């Protein structure tokens, strides 16, 4: 036997022995690891961590909650060239191998030996899916072997396109972007199918090292990686040489693009978030739920803007409180003024700025606005800034810029004119590539953050759907939702409930009450109670109608005394108006109890819809990650009689509906039956009286809307601590409150008509735009009768009179025969029957 043959046999035995050992070891590892490997079916059941998204009913994004930005996408929605870019970068033979690519591993090893680094990964896309979905990132042999086994198993049970789709939806691509769709938005603010070839290659370079090759953090390395991928795509014949040349010449265009809300509705968004967490726990942030709210995007944005504008207008009326800070000369000369103002946050549209120069001759001040740079503040924007002294007193009107600001003052401004605005990152986001804010022509106006706060709630009267809600000036400044949480005295906006109770008890709009001084002695009080009208005057005998539209306090007190305090409280419980914070004395008539703006708005909606129960709700529908509807708000049915259904909302033991629970009820029947709570005839008469508040009374400013279907009531409490306007037509009820969080006087010239009503008008002008006038239908049992306005009795023939409406049984008694003209007719010949028309 020759030496060559013996050597060959030796190598053959060694090879077989090595192969056997490898098979035995591999089999051992397989038998050891296989029981612990998860079944591939779990891939199809795994929920990608997709954020919670909240939309208005007209499908405009309100908010997104969740740490990970992800928008799952199907492979059919991804351009082929984008798929090829990822294949060139990660796994060029993806559609050829069976989960493990021996050639790819060999190529990676050669790259490592020849260049010291691996450009194309040794792991296949299938292996990365196995790692990303099932395994840890530990760099151990056991983990790598598990990855290989699992990849082989995945390839046997899933088709290639499904594997590729799972990969592209799972991968992390930097800046909290998970998946290709989210990355396209974050870096380019585009859909996947709108990306250029260069942009596609840039994204394909991120999975290997999302930080190292990030175009925002490391643009040079990202460009090198992008160009290598483009070269691989040309080498693999995925793109032509011409396409390659054009793509490598393309500049870096990546910028940070945060998800922008389309509607400014932070208080509403927080209510929806809290409700979703209450339903689903922390999974609400990751399971891809989509919430559609009842709010209309346009109306909601209008509500937010109207409230802010109204609070700013009130604040300007009371003067300038001075700068919010001061920078010394050394800091001003340091150059980096934006950094020097980091302690002064942006508040909504108000930006901090430092005054760098004051020029009285030119009538302007120069400023440096954080994140915008140099700006000009014309004196016209400062003329409102009389110095604040008290809520009732301001200093003299300024005559020049130096009367208002000085060099070094830090103030808030609003940018009014920015012809060539620089690209700026969102507050708190990466700014490495943000263009510096150095536009010379920026023009700003002097502003200050209002100290007064407010709330606006608008309800669809027949369903209870929240059309718009604003809980304060700035959610970023204060998370306190005044619309839901603040309990304040409603003042005269409470009177419609009292008057409705009176109408139900047989009192009529023509009933005469004496508007005269009244004094109450109470042993528990140090002094006697001497209530007054807001004007400080008394007007003598007054019909109930005039007393309401003129807001006569002394008539309301006498009216409550006639109706009875216990009876009125019982009636409030019947209307489901909370009574636990209501006094049990005659001060109740002046709105001295406490209600939240939402509770008042709900009670107003009961009046507006004709007397039916109202349960406010915010969520219209919820869909899961598979776009399947898992919750739909029930249909609302208004019911007068035979309302045979289960009660929907739990009754408050004190008589009110638990509004927070009603808004966030976790389950709902297919229909929600709303029962009648008030007599429709009494409500109809009250509508007529409240429309006179707008036509003749304290709400006359609302006539500017040019509508005859609106009604409402102003409200102002003692020392002007709370001011209100609650108004409606038959379809929409809106309530506005203005005051300080810690109750304090707003100023002796401030009333509901001057603070709350303008906000209400700004909102309702948009909310009612294009809608025809809507009135409550006239019910049976109502009569019109001409009365003597001074006595409230039927007018005699030839006597001056006005028409009033009554319930049939409460109408004034017919005139006696001796009050009639000859032959039982009016002096002008009209017959008796015509008196009632």
C-alpha positions, 0 to 999 in steps of 0.5 A, a space after each residue: 500500500 503506497 504512502 499516498 493511499 495511506 495518507 488519503 485513507 487517514 484524511 478520509 477517516 479524519 474527515 468522516 470522524 470530524 463530520 460525525 463529531 459535527 453531526 453528533 454535536 449539531 444534533 446534540 445542540 438541536 436536541 438541546 435547543 429545539 424544545 426551547 425554540 418558540 413555534 413559528 406560529 407566534 410570529 403571526 400572533 405577535 402584535 407589533 408595538 404600534 403607538 396609540 393614535 387619536 383622531 377627530 371625527 373628520 379623521 385629523 390626527 390629534 395625538 399619538 402616544 407610545 415610545 415607538 413610532 411605527 406604522 405597519 405596512 404590507 409588502 405590496 405597499 413597498 416599492 420593489 426598488 426599496 426591497 432591493 436596497 435592503 437586500 443589497 445591504 443585508 441579504 442579496 440572496 434572500 430569495 435563493 437561500 433557505 434561511 442561512 446563506 453559506 455564501 453570505 457568511 463566507 463573503 462576510 468573513 472575507 470582508 472582515 479579513 480583507 478590510 477589518 470590517 463587515 459591510 454586508 451582514 453575515 446574518 440573513 434577513 430571516 435570521 434577523 427576523 428570528 433574532 428581532 422577534 424571539 431572541 435576545 441580542 446576547 453575542 453568544 454561540 448558543 444564541 447564534 445557533 438558536 438563531 440559525 435553527 429558528 431561521 430554518 424553521 421560519 423558512 419552512 413555515 412562512 413564504 419569503 414575502 411574509 418574512 420580508 414584511 415582518 422584517 421591514 415592520 420590526 427593524 429599528 431605524 433610529 430616532 424612535 422609528 421602528 419599521 420602514 414606514 415610520 422611518 420614511 416619515 421621521 427622516 423625510 416626512 414622506 410615504 414609502 412610495 414617495 422616496 427617491 432612490 438615494 433616500 431608499 438607500 439611506 434608509 437601507 443602511 440604517 439596520 446595521 447601526 442606527 446610530 453610527 449610520 444615522 443621517 442626522 447624527 453622523 451625516 458623513 458616515 451615513 453618506 458613505 454607507 448610502 453610496 456603498 449600498 448604491 454600488 451594491 445595487 448596481 453590482 447586483 443589477 438592481 439599478 442601472 449605471 445612470 440611476 447609480 450616478 444620479 443617486 450618488 450625486 444626490 445631497 443629504 436631505 434627511 431632517 427630523 420630522 416629528 409626528 405633527 398633530 393636525 388639531 391642537 387639542 391636548 386636553 381632549 387627547 389626554 382624556 382619550 389617553 386616560 380612557 384607553 389606559 383605563 380600558 387596556 392598561 399599558 397595552 394601549 400604548 403598544 397594541 396599535 389602537 386607533 381612537 376616533 373621537 366625537 370632536 370635529 377638527 375645525 370646531 376643536 381648533 376654533 375652540 382652542 384658538 378662541 379660548 386663547 385669544 379671549 384670555 389674551 384679550 382679557 390679560 392685555 386689558 389689565 396691563 403689562 406685568 413686566 419682563 419675565 427675566 433679565 440678562 446681564 451685559 456679559 451674557 448679552 455680549 456672549 453671543 449665544 443668546 438662545 442658550 441663555 434663554 433655555 430656562 424660559 420655555 415656549 408656551 404655545 405660540 409665545 416664544 421667549 426673547 431678549 431685548 438687545 436694543 431700544 430705539 425710540 427714534 425709530 419706534 422699535 425695539 430689537 430682540 433675539 428670539 429663541 430659535 428664530 434669532 434677531 427680530 424687530 418689535 415695532 412700538 405698535 405691538 407694545 401700545 397695549 402695555 400700560 403697566 399693571 398695578 391692580 386688577 382695576 388699575 393700570 399705569 399711563 399709556 406708553 408713548 415710546 418703546 423705552 416706556 415698556 422694555 429695556 435692554 436685557 429684558 426677557 419677554 414673551 413675543 409672538 412671531 408675526 412675520 417671517 418671510 423666509 423662516 428657517 427650518 427649526 426642529 420641534 421643541 426638545 428634538 435633535 437639532 444637529 442639522 437645524 438651520 440657524 435662525 438668523 432671518 433679519 426680517 422677523 417681526 414680533 409682537 410683545 405678549 405675555 402669558 395670561 394668568 387668568 384661565 378658562 374652559 370651553 365645552 360644546 355638546 351636541 344636544 341630542 346625543 351628548 357628543 362632545 363637539 369641542 373642549 378646551 380645558 385651559 390656555 396651555 396644556 403644556 403649562 398646566 395639565 389641569 383640565 378646568 372643563 372637567 375638574 374645576 368646580 366654580 360658582 355659576 352665578 346667573 348662568 344657574 338662573 335658567 334651572 331656577 326659572 325652569 323649575 318655576 315654569 313647571 310649578 305654574 309661574 309664567 313669564 308674565 308673572 310680576 315680581 317686585 325688583 326692590 331691596 330685600 334684607 335677610 337677617 341670619 344669626 350665623 352671619 355677622 351682618 345682614 345679607 343685602 343682595 343687590 343687582 349688578 347695577 346697584 339699582 332697583 326697578 320695581 314691578 318686573 315680569 319674569 321674562 324681563 327679570 331673566 333677560 336683565 338678570 335681576 338678582 332680587 327677582 330671582 331671590 323672591 322667585 326661589 322663595 316662592 318655588 321653595 328651596 327644597 322643591 328646587 333642589 329636588 327639581 335639580 336632581 330630576 334634571 340630574 344637575 349635581 346638588 352636593 355642592 349647592 347651598 340650601 338657602 336663598 343664595 342658591 338663586 344667585 348661583 352660589 353653589 358649585 358646578 364644573 363647566 362640563 356639568 353646567 354644559 350638560 344641564 344647558 344641553 338638557 334645556 337646549 334639546 327640549 328637556 331630554 337627558 344628556 350623557 356627554 361622551 368623547 369616544 366614537 369608536 375604537 379599532 385595533 391594529 387589524 382595523 377591526 372595530 372593537 367599540 362603537 358608541 351606541 346610538 342615542 334615542 330620545 324617549 318620552 314614554 314607555 322607555 323600557 330599557 336598562 339604565 345607562 349611566 349610574 345615578 349620582 346619589 345626590 341626583 346628578 349624572 356621574 359625567 366622568 363615568 359617562 364620558 369614559 364608560 367602558 361598555 355601552 349597549 347598542 342604543 342609549 335611551 335618553 328619557 325626558 326630564 323636563 316638561 317640553 312646554 316649560 322648556 319651550 317657553 324658557 327657550 323664548 325667554 333665553 333668546 330675549 337675553 340675546 335680543 334684549 338683555 345681557 347677551 346682546 353682543 351675540 346679535 353680531 352673529 346675525 342669527 335669531 335661533 341662539 339663546 343663552 345666559 351670562 353669569 358673573 359671581 361676587 367680585 367678578 371671580 367667575 364669569 360665564 356665558 352658556 348659550 345654545 341653539 336647538 342642536 348645539 350647546 356651548 359653555 364658556 368659563 373665565 376666572 383664576 385657578 385660585 379664585 380672585 377678582 377679575 376686575 370690576 369692569 369684567 363680566 360674563 358679557 365682556 370675558 366669556 361671551 366674546 370667546 363663545 361668539 368666536 367659537 359659535 361663529 365657526 361651529 354654526 357656519 352654514 347651518 340653518 337656524 334650528 328651533 325647538 318645535 312648538 309643542 301642543 298646549 301652548 297659547 299666545 296671549 296679549 298682555 299688559 306688560 305692567 300687570 301681567 294680565 290680559 290687555 284690555 281692548 285698546 290698551 297697549 300690550 305685548 304678546 306672551 306665551 303660556 301653557 294653556 292651564 297657566 294662561 291669564 284669566 279671560 277678561 270680565 264682560 265689563 272690561 270689553 267694548 260694546 257688544 262684548 268686542 274690543 273697542 276696535 271691533 275685533 271679536 274676543 277670540 282674537 285676543 289670544 293671538 
